[in-house]
Amino acid sequence: MTAPPRPLGQAAGQVRARLAERLRTAWLLLREFSGERAYEIYLEHHHRHHPGEPVMSEREFWRHHIDSRDRNPRATCC
Amino acid sequence: MSTPTADPAPATAAPPPRRRMTPKQIAVWGAVSLIGAVSWAVIALIRGEEISAAWLVFAAVASYAIAYRFYARFIAYRVLRVDDTRATPAERLDNGVDYHPTDRRVLFGHHFAAIAGAGPLVGPVLAAQMGYLPGTLWIIVGVIFAGAVQDMVVLFFSMRRGGRSLGQMAREEIGPVGGAAALVAVLAIMIILLAVLALVVVNALKGSPWGTFSIAMTIPIALFMGFYLRYLRPGRVVETSAIGVALLLLAIVGGGWVAESALADTFTLSGEALVIALVVYGFVASVLPVWMLLAPRDYLSAFMKVGVVVLLAAAILLAWPTVRTEAFTDFAFNGQGPVFAGSLFPFVFIIIACGALSGFHSLISSGTTPKMIMKESQIRVIGYGGMLTESFVAIMALVAACIIDPGLYFAMNMPGPALGPTLESASAAVTNLGFTITPDQLAAAARSVEEATLVGRSGGAPTLAVGMSEILSDIFGGDAFKAFWYHFAIMFEALFILTTVDAGTRVGRFMLQDTVGNVWKKAGDVSWKPGVYAASAIVVAAWGYFLWVGVRDPLGGINQLFPLFGIANQLLAAIALTVCTTLLIKSGRAKWAWVTIVPLTWDVVVTLTASWQKVFSDDPKVGFFAQREQFQAALDAGKTSLGTAKTPDEMRQVVLNTTVDGVLAAFFAVLVIIVLVDAARVWIKALRAGGTLPTHEDPYVKSTTWAPSGLVATAEERQIMKERAHEEAGAPS
C-alpha cells in the first residue's frame, strides 16, 4: 500500500458519477435504438447543414418521418 | 448511377493493425480455445449418456469468440482492407434521414433486429429430428465460414457503393442477365418465405383459443399505439413501447382467462379459418398507412426480440437443462425422417438456413445498414458480429428442442395425417418410429401448457414453446407458470411473423409495382390507390395460395414447404456470395477470393444437390415428381386412397401440389446456374485482363470523423476519444 489513501467519500462520489454517466449513455442508446431520437437527430443535422432555414415542428416532423415509410418499405428477415 | 472507376491505389488504405499479442492476451485466448476444445470433445465424443446443454452453449460461444477475434479480423483488414480514413456513405451523404452516421451499438441492435426473426427459431427445431449434433455442427461451422462472412462482405461492398441493393450490384458488376435473375429470385423467395412463416403461425394457433386470442389482441394493441404516437404523444417511442409491452403481457394472461370462459369457442379456429384471417389481415395491413399498424408492431417486436433472447440465454445458463435427444438419430442416415424427408446431406443444410447461412440477410446488409454505418471497420462487429448473435439464437432454439422428450417431439412434429385422430393413434405412430410416449403422457404434456392437444403441432413454434416453457419455468415461476411461458413463446414468435408478413407483403408489392411500372407507367405510381390494391392483392394471393395448400396438404404442409423455403434462401445466399466473389476478383483480390468461394462452393453443392433430389429422386418421400407419379398412377388405377390421402380429391390435391413444388425447385436451381455462369464469364474476363476490371466503387473521400471499431471501446480508443473531446473543447469551430 504505497498510494496515499483517498478520503472515502470522494472515491464513492467518483464511482457514483461514473455510474450515472454509464446510465445516461445507456438511456441515450436505448432511446436511439427505439427511434425516439429521430427528431433530435433531424434538428442537429439541420442546424449543422442548413443553418437559418426554417425547421419542421415536432408534430409535423413525426408525421413526415413515419409517413415516409409508406414510400420506402423495409424488409425484415425471417 | 456512378460510372465505373478503378479501385483506388491500395496505398490509401490504412495498414492492418498488426501487433504482437501480449502474454496476457495469449493466456486469455489459450483459455478460450481450451474451453472450446473440451466442449466440442464432450458433445462430439460422449455417447450413450445424456449431456448438459451447457456444453453446446460453451462450444458455440468459444468458437464464435475465436472466429470473431481472428477470422473476422483477417477478413476485415487483410481481404477487404477496411479504411477508417475513408468517409462512409453515412458521412458523405448525410441527410439526417436514411443516410445518417449511427452509433455502432445502436446500429448493431437495428441490424440484429432486422436479420433475426422466426427463421433461426424454426429451422433448428425441425432439424432436431436428426439429433443434436448435425444441427449444432452446421450452425456453428456454417456461421463462421459462410453466414457471417456473407453478411460482412455484402455489407462492405454495398457500403463502398453508397448502400446499393444486392440486385443493383448484381446488375452493375455481373450484367443484366445476372441482375434480372437476382431480382426474380428475391421476389420468388419472398413469396415462399411469407407462406412458410404464416404456416408456422397457423399450426401454432389452430384449435388454441388462448394463442388465438393473444395474437388477435396484438392488432388493437398496435392500433392503440399507432394512434397514441400520432395524436397524443408524437415521438414518445420508448413510453409507447413500454405501454405496448405491458398490454401484450396482459393479452397473454387474458388469453388464459378467455380459454376457460364461454368465449373459448369463438377463438377456437380451424386451420382454414386462420388462413382466411391471415390473408385478410395481410392485405389490409399492407395497404393501411404505416403509422397505424406496421410502425407500432415494429417497435414492439424489436423490444420483444432483444428481451426474449436475453431472457432465454439467462435461463439456459441458470437451469443447465439436459439434452435428451441422441447425437444422431437413424433419420440422419436413412432419410426417412417424419418431420422432413431426405438424409443429413444435403437437407440439414437446407432446413437450417437462418442461424448458419441465410441469403435473405444480404438484402439487409445491402440497403439499410450500409447507409448508417459510421466507420468502415465497424462492418466487423455489425456484419459478422450481428450474424454470430443470430447463430447463438439458433443454438438456443436447438437446445430448447433437444431438451424435450423425443417421443413428445415426434408426436408434435410428425405430419398430422400420419398421427391419426386420437392420442392412442399418435402414441402408436411414435412407437412405430422407435420412440415411446404413452397417451397419458401426451395428455399430461398438453394439460401442463393448458392446450387441448399438442399432437401434430408441427411448424417448430409450438415445439420451441414447449422447450422454452420447460427452461423458463424452471427458473421463473415453476410448473404453475408453464402455460404462461408456453403462450408467451408462441406470442412472441407470432408477433415477429406477423410483422414480417405485413412488411414483406409491402416490399413484395413495391417490387411488383416497380417491375410492372417499367412497361405501364401508371402501375408504378405507389400513391395510385387502384394500383396499390391490385399489387397487394396479387402478392397476398400468391403467398395465400401456398399457405392454403400447406394447411390442407394431405401429406402435411410444413414438411413439404420448408425444404422449398430453405432451398430458396440458400439460393439467394449463392447469388450474394457470387456477387461478393465477383467483386473480390474484379478489384484485384483474386488471391483472397477463397474467403467467399469456399462457402459459395459448399452452398451451391448443397442447394443443387437438394434441388436435384427434390426434382429427380426416385424416392416418392423425397422427390416431388416421383411422389406425383405415385399418386397419379394410383388414381389411374382407380384407387381411392393412398397413404395419408384418404379420398380421390386429396390424391388429386397431392398431384397438383407436388407439380407446383417440383417446378419451383427446378426453377430455383436454374436461376442459381444462370447467375453463376454469368458471373464466371466476368471472373474469367477479369483474370484475363490482368486481374482487375473497373468496378462501380464510389471514389475516395477523406473522413473527418472518428469512432471506435468494436462494440466496447478499447482503452486506446477511449484515450483517443478523450483527446478529441479535449481538442474540440479547446478549439470550438
Interface residues (C-beta under 8 A of the other chain):
Chain A: L29 L30 R31 E32 F33 S34 G35 E36 A38 Y39 I41 Y42 E44 H45 H46 H49 E58 R59 F61 W62 R63 H65 I66 D67 S68 R69 D70 R71 N72 P73 R74 A75 T76 C77 C78
Chain B: D94 N95 G96 V97 D98 H100 T102 D103 R105 V106 G109 H110 A113 A114 I115 A116 G117 A118 G119 P120 M190 L193 L197 L229 R230 P234 G235 R236 V237 V238 S241 P289 V290 W291 L294 A295 D298 Y299 A302 F303 A353 C354 S358 F360 H361 L363 I364 T368 T499 T500 A503 G504 R506 V507 R509 F510 V526 N569
